[in-house]
Amino acid sequence: MLLGFFTTAADNFRCVTVATTDGSPATLQIQPGETAELISSVSTSKNGTVQITFLKGSGGGGPWDFGMPLTGPATITASSSRNNTAILTVKITPDSLDENQTHSLPTGTSQINVTLETSTNQVYVTLGPSTNLVYVTLESSTNLVDWADATNGVYGSLDTRRFFRIKTKALASP
């Protein structure tokens, strides 16, 4: 299998090239928070076929082709038949994050609820009555990739954004 990576920091995407031959399918994993787009597909077409499919991590899938953005988690599989060789290039872009957007878990997903009170800029984490014992950690990051434990204190800079998250880790059953 041929695998290539090309990255440009300014545009914040990477291109991955994979090759498939008869009997040797190629797979590519698209992670949560990423979107894939097919940008090139070249085939030797020796009376064979090339098939590109996707399978979503949450279920569902089917044929995948140009003009079909695919959000992760997902697996892209390319296969060919009858001595055919295909080379595909996929552009993978991380999803943009808007720090002003609020994300909530759907009802019934967890017994941990998070509420933002915008009038006071306070965040409340509520553990439901049947929740396991949990260890709660406040973390901080300047790039949404590298996270470090945060403590009470003063944060801020005129030239750097800082993000915070609350993590919980189950310890034991009640």
HELIX and SHEET records of a PDB file:
SHEET    1   A 5 LEU A   3  THR A   8  0                                        
SHEET    2   A 5 PHE A  13  THR A  21 -1                                        
SHEET    3   A 5 THR A  85  PRO A  94 -1                                        
SHEET    4   A 5 GLU A  34  SER A  43 -1                                        
SHEET    5   A 5 LEU A  70  THR A  71 -1                                        
SHEET    1   B 4 ALA A  26  ILE A  30  0                                        
SHEET    2   B 4 ALA A  74  SER A  80 -1                                        
SHEET    3   B 4 VAL A  50  LYS A  56 -1                                        
SHEET    4   B 4 GLY A  61  PRO A  63 -1                                        
SHEET    1   C 2 ILE A 112  GLU A 117  0                                        
SHEET    2   C 2 GLN A 122  LEU A 127 -1                                        
SHEET    1   D 3 ALA A 148  ASP A 149  0                                        
SHEET    2   D 3 LEU A 133  SER A 141 -1                                        
SHEET    3   D 3 PHE A 163  ALA A 172 -1                                        
END                                                                             
